[in-house]
Amino acid sequence: MLKQLDLSLRPRCFLSTLILKDYKIKKIFLLYTYGSKRNGYADAAKEIISAKKGEIIGEYGCLGFDTYGPFKIIGGIAKGHPSEDEITGAVTFYDSIK
């Protein structure tokens, strides 16, 4: 279906691109990192999925090294993330939804 992921896109943009092109995706999981934890991080993606009648079968998010925008000037935030424990958590999450 997808030959190559464009990793230059922000996660929300990539998901929007995927869903808005009307791929026949029915079951979707969210896997993402963030520079700082905040409520509702994936809400925009969930709205898109809901609008396209997709079913969210799981969600996993953790800290991730972030150099987006002004964070680049200071060398980024959340350095050292995702940690080994966070990566293990992502793998465990993925295994649980297969």
N, C-alpha and C positions, 0 to 999 in steps of 0.2 A: 504494500500500500504506500508506504513512505520510503523512498530510497535513501534519503539522508535528512537528518535533523538539522535545522538551522539554529545552531547554538548561540547565534548572536542575538536572537530574539529574546525578549523578556518572557518568562513563563506564561504570563497572562496573554501576551500577544501570540505566542505559539499556539496555545490552546484555542484562542479565538480563531486563528487561521485554520486550524484543523477542523473545528466544528462548523464554522461558517461556510466552509467549502462543501458541506453536506455529505461528508463521508458517512457511511452507514454504521456509525459507531453507536452502539446501544449501551454498553456497559463501560464505564470510565472510572479509573482511579486517579487520584491526585497525589503526586509525589513532588515535593518542592523543598527548597531551602529559602531562608530569609535572613537578612542581616540583623534585624532586631524583631523580637516577638511583639506582635500586636494582634488584637482581636479582629476577626474578619479578613484575614490575609487572603483567603481563597474565595471570598464572597462573590467577586466579579466573575470568576471562572464558574462557580456554581450556578450563577444566574444564566450564563450562556448555556451550560449543560441542560438546565431545566427548560429553557426556552426551546431547545432543540430536542426535547423529550428524551434526553439521555438519563441513565441511571448511574448514580455515584455509588460504587461498590466499596469504596474505602478512601481514606485520606491519611497521608503521613507528611508531616512537615518538621523541620529541625533547623537549627542555626546553620548558616553557611557564610563563608567568607564573602563579603560584599564590597565591591569597589565602584559601584554605580554612582554616577553624578559627583556630588561634593565629597563623597567618601574616598574617592580616588586621590584627592589632594592630601588627605591625612593618612594615606596608605591602607585604607580599608578598615572595615569593622568586622567583628566576629572571627578574628584570625584563629586558625587552628580548628575551624569547623568546616564541614561536619567532622566530628571526632569518630574514633573507631566504634564507640558505643552507639553513636547516632547512625553510622553506616550499618552496623549490625541490626539496629532497630528497623531501618528501611528494608533490609533483606528479609527480616522476620515478617514485617508487614506484607511485603510482596508475596512471600511464600504462603501467607495465610489467605490470600485472595485468589490464588491460582486455581 
